Amino acid sequence: MFKALWGDVQTGRLKRIPFLGWYLVVLALALVLSFGLGAFIGAAERMAGGEPIETQVALEQSLGPVGLITVAAVFALLLLGQMNIMAKRVRDMGLPMAWLIVLAWLLVSGLVSSVGGPVLGGLLSLLVLLALLLVPTGALGKGGAGAAQP
């Protein structure tokens, strides 16, 4: 799991079905962590009597700065894993500079979401996901794993 999500950063490749599997694993991990964090925040709010300021104080006291940094670091690791499997898939499709493409997609997706709203940003992300799932290995250049080597 660690090698698939965070290893082989520069040279790794993923075919379509393994990419889908790891994409779903990262999605499931993010959902479980988000629901757990939401339950924790809801419990803190309930204990504070439903007041936002008291909830913020209760969360700060329960988690502390180390806890907040830990939560941010876990989600940052999940984002890095997601970007790494995307870069591996882009590399397998045959495109050079996979990390640059993934970082450009992240930037464009953020800009589209902030300017055009979450629906437009979600549609862009869906189109990128479909492209990653449907384009065969080596279809976009000689860099793919299935491409003929000279």
N, C-alpha and C positions, 0 to 999 in steps of 0.2 A: 504494500500500500504506500509506504513512504517513498519508494523508488518511483512508483507511477505518478504520484502527485507532486513530489518535490525533488526528484532525482532526474538525471539526464537532461539538465536544463538546456544545454547547447546542442546536443545531438540526438535526443530521444525522438521517437516517432510513435504514433498511435494510429491504428487502422480505425475504421468507422465504428464497428461494434464495441471494441474496447473503449473507445472514446465515449460512447454513449453510456457504457457501464460506469466509468469513472466520473462522468458528468453527473449521473444520478447519485453516486455515492457522495460527492461534494454537496449536491443539493440537499440530500437527506441529512447530512451532518449539519449544514447551515440551518435547516428547519428545526431539527431537534434542539440545537443550541439556542435558536431564537425563541422557541416555545418555552424552553427552560428559563431563559432570561425573562421572558414575559410573565411567567408564573411567579418568578422571584419578585419582579417589580409589582405585580398585582398583590402579592402577599404583603409587601412592604407598604403599599398604599392602604391596604385594609387595616394594617396595624396602626398606621398613622391617622386613621379616621377619614381618609379620602381627601385630605388637603394636599395640594401639589407641593407647597413649600415644605410641609412636614414630611412628605414622601421623599423629597430630595434629600433632606437632612437624614432620614432613616436609611436611605440607600448609601449615602456617603459614610455613615457610621458602620453599616454592615459590610460593605465592600471595601471601603477605604481606597486610597489612590492606587495601591498595589492591585487590588481586585479589578478596578476599572481599567488599568493598563493591561492586566491579564486578559480580560474580555476583549479589548481592542486587539491585542496580539493574536488571540485565537482566530478572530474573524479576519485579520490580515493574513494569517497563514492559510486560511481557507481560500481567500482571494488569490494568493500566490499559487496555490495548488490548481485552482480553476484556470488561471492564466497559463500555467505551465502545460496543462493537458491541451489547452487550446493551441499553444505554440507547437506542441508535438504534432497535433493533427494538421495544422497549417504546413508544417515541414513535410509531413507525409503526403500531403496533396501535391507537393512539388514547388511550393513558393519559397523563395529565399527570404532571409531576414524575418523569420517567423515572429520573434519577439517584438520587432518594430511594428509589424502588422497588428499584433494583439494589443500593444499599447495604443496604437492609433485608433483601433476599434473602441477601446476603453474611453479614450478622450472624446471621440465622436459620439459615442453612446451617451456619455454624460452631458455633452453639449445639447444633443437632440432632446434628451429628457428634460433638461432645464428650460430649453426654449420652446419646444413643441409639446411638452407634457409627458406624463408617464405612459400614456397609451402609445404615442409615437415612438418613444424610446423602447417600449416593450416589443413593438412590431419590428423595429430594427434589430433588436436582440434575437427575436425569433427567426428573422431572415438569415442572420449570421449563423445561428445554430443549425438551421436547415441546410445551409451551404456546407457547414462542417460535416454534417451527417450524410449528405447526398453526393458530394464530389468524391470520385474514386481516388485511390492511391496513385500518385504520380500523374494525375490528369492535367495539372497546370504547369508542368515543367519537368526537367530532367532530374530534379532533386528528390523525387519520391522514391520510396523504398522499392516499389515495383517497377521502376523505370529501368530501361536497358542501360547498362554501364558501358562506356566506351572501352 
